[in-house]
Amino acid sequence: MHLPISPPTVNSPNDYVAEHVRSIPRSGIRDFFEIVQSMSGVISLGIGEPDFVTPWHIREAAIYALERGRTGYTSNLGLLRLREAITDYVAEHYSVRYTAATEVLVTVGVSEALDLALRAVLNPGDEVLYHEPCYVSYSPSIALAHGRAVAIGTREEDEFKLRPAALRAALTPKSKVLLLNFPTNPTGGVMTAAELEEIAAICRERNLLVITDEIYSELSYHEAHTSIASLPGMRERTIFLHGFSKAFAMTGFRIGYACAPAVLIDAMMRIHQYGILCAPIVSQEAALEALLRGRDDMQQMREKYRLRRNFLVHKFREMGLPCFEPRGAFYLFPSIKSTGKNSHDFAFGLLKQEQVAVVPGTAFGASGEGHVRCSYATAMEQLEIAVQRIARFIGR
Ligand SMILES: Cc1ncc(COP(=O)(O)O)c(C=O)c1O
């Protein structure tokens, strides 16, 4: 006998979409850049990717891999030779040694690595704390993993560092993960070893797991970069994420990696194994070439970014827009408060009147209000024209 069961209410296809997905807003950056793409003559300081093409020998390694018929799946964890090169690179540059066989997972960019890390560790309602303004995908990625995103505002007066007192104030019994990104997208803020040690002490005391997104770490312009994973007692409670997109100008190859204690990598690998299987083999071969022979290219690109950064900081200050000198990454995050406009109106006004695209600071969280993000992963000639147009816009 069939019991009468009332069907779920469906008034439109939107009712099929899961509630936690429905509540995620579309990226503010995407909407803005759809408008940019529909216009001509725009100078874009909006894109978060290197303007350099991937160095030739790295592209050649990808071509050569195809020529050799390297077209199949790899181990779920990634090519062992690549994982070995990653462990050597991480040991040399970040002073933490991982075991290639069990403690490294090659992923489809840091994006996938972050998603896996969150999904592997969060139970519904667990809180993930992160400093803000921050990369646009942190809050949605946490929500998609059924966690609760807890933003900790950082301030220009503090050079956009995460202050221990602010972290303590945000802690609750549900706090499980601290997500860090230094140098920071969009502010260019960094933390010194001593400052990170204060954060690490809280993590040890409160048993927090740290997920550290080190994607801009090679692009540090002043002090040597320190990873929180290298501090005493932190390796066992840290998932270290890194990739090739920014430092080696390899965004389209979609390669990243996670290093962590074996049980955490195993948990992430089980999700990766069913969802993705493995990162593309051609991209893995290219990444291996980047680690083995790409360091000079990286340094040359960093020097170009540094010159552009110096130029932009000087020009913005000259225009009367206060501007924190970014210590890393390739973004400037000037304050536009003195113009009397909010960051949305500033960015849209600048685009409409002067055809220069910058990203409203609020795209990176509420604490980004009063700022805009300008990427200097843009050719110097373009930057020179852009600053003239911005000066004219402000003068109006
Ligand atoms: C802080 C940060 N993390 C991760 C990513 C994504 O990197 P990937 O290309 O490796 O997925 C970006 C890209 O802009 C980023 O800014």
The ligand as a Gaussian input file, in Angstrom:
#p B3LYP/6-31G(d) Opt

LIG

0 1
 C       44.826000      34.734000      -2.105000
 C       44.535000      33.854000      -3.265000
 N       44.432000      32.532000      -3.058000
 C       44.141000      31.698000      -4.084000
 C       43.947000      32.161000      -5.367000
 C       43.613000      31.177000      -6.457000
 O       44.781000      30.650000      -6.983000
 P       44.847000      29.462000      -8.033000
 O       44.994000      30.071000      -9.384000
 O       46.074000      28.696000      -7.636000
 O       43.612000      28.653000      -7.894000
 C       44.056000      33.536000      -5.623000
 C       43.828000      34.074000      -6.979000
 O       43.706000      35.263000      -7.203000
 C       44.355000      34.405000      -4.550000
 O       44.478000      35.729000      -4.728000

